[in-house]
Amino acid sequence: MRTLARWCIAHRRIVIVGWIVLLIGANVIGQAVGSTYNSNYKGQSTSGSQRAIDLLQKSFPVRRGDSASIVFDATASVTSAPVRHEIDSLLARIARFPHVSGVVTP
């Protein structure tokens, strides 16, 4: 390693140019090869998750789609009347959204 370090120090311009050429070459090769990155979230029709989505849409059309959880932070108990009223009014507003198929209270 010491010999390599001494050579790199003695020929630092060659080393820097070599690194630049190597990085440019890697970038060109990467661009030429391409990427399998895909932002299509539907996936392949043979994947297990896609089959599960298809099964949900076919057998349980009301339950298809995504689900979300809402976390409530309260200083009092969630079973107290004021907190319960706030939670129920918020959930009632959410249930009226156009693409919400159901709301379950805590």
C-alpha positions in Angstrom: 0.0 0.0 0.0 2.8 2.3 0.8 4.2 1.9 -2.7 0.9 2.6 -4.3 0.5 5.7 -2.1 3.9 7.0 -3.1 3.2 6.4 -6.8 -0.2 8.2 -6.5 1.5 11.2 -4.8 4.3 11.3 -7.4 1.8 11.0 -10.3 -1.1 12.9 -8.8 -2.2 14.6 -12.1 -2.4 11.2 -13.8 -4.4 9.8 -10.8 -6.9 12.8 -10.8 -7.4 12.5 -14.6 -7.8 8.8 -14.3 -10.5 9.2 -11.6 -12.3 11.8 -13.7 -12.1 9.5 -16.8 -13.3 6.6 -14.7 -16.3 8.5 -13.3 -17.3 9.8 -16.7 -17.0 6.3 -18.2 -19.1 4.9 -15.4 -21.8 7.5 -16.0 -21.8 6.9 -19.7 -22.1 3.1 -19.2 -24.9 3.7 -16.7 -26.8 5.9 -19.1 -26.3 3.4 -21.9 -27.4 0.4 -19.9 -30.4 2.1 -18.4 -32.3 1.5 -15.2 -35.0 -0.9 -14.2 -36.4 1.8 -11.8 -40.1 2.3 -12.4 -42.5 4.5 -10.6 -45.5 2.5 -11.9 -47.1 1.2 -8.7 -49.4 -1.2 -10.4 -46.7 -3.8 -10.6 -46.6 -6.9 -12.8 -49.8 -8.8 -13.1 -48.1 -11.9 -11.9 -46.9 -10.4 -8.6 -48.5 -11.6 -5.4 -49.5 -8.1 -4.3 -51.2 -7.4 -7.7 -53.2 -10.7 -7.4 -54.3 -9.7 -3.9 -55.4 -6.3 -5.2 -57.3 -8.0 -8.1 -58.9 -10.4 -5.6 -60.0 -7.5 -3.3 -61.5 -5.6 -6.3 -63.3 -8.7 -7.5 -64.6 -10.2 -4.3 -64.8 -7.1 -2.0 -65.4 -4.0 -4.1 -66.4 -1.9 -1.1 -63.1 -2.7 0.7 -60.7 -2.1 -2.2 -58.2 0.7 -2.1 -56.0 2.0 0.7 -56.6 2.4 4.4 -55.3 5.0 6.8 -55.1 5.4 10.5 -55.6 8.6 12.4 -53.9 9.2 15.7 -55.5 11.4 18.3 -53.6 13.2 21.0 -55.6 14.3 24.0 -54.8 15.4 27.5 -57.9 13.7 28.8 -59.2 10.2 28.2 -60.5 9.4 24.8 -63.7 8.2 26.4 -64.4 11.5 28.1 -67.3 13.5 26.6 -65.4 16.5 25.2 -62.7 14.4 23.5 -65.3 11.9 22.2 -67.3 14.7 20.7 -64.2 16.1 18.9 -63.3 12.7 17.6 -66.8 11.9 16.4 -67.2 15.2 14.7 -63.9 14.8 12.8 -64.7 11.2 11.8 -68.1 12.4 10.5 -66.4 15.0 8.4 -64.0 12.5 7.0 -66.8 10.0 6.2 -68.3 12.6 3.9 -65.2 12.8 1.7 -66.0 11.5 -1.8 -63.7 8.5 -1.9 -64.0 7.3 1.7 -66.0 4.1 1.8 -66.0 3.7 5.6 -64.8 5.0 8.9 -64.3 3.0 12.0 -64.3 4.7 15.4 -61.6 3.9 17.9 
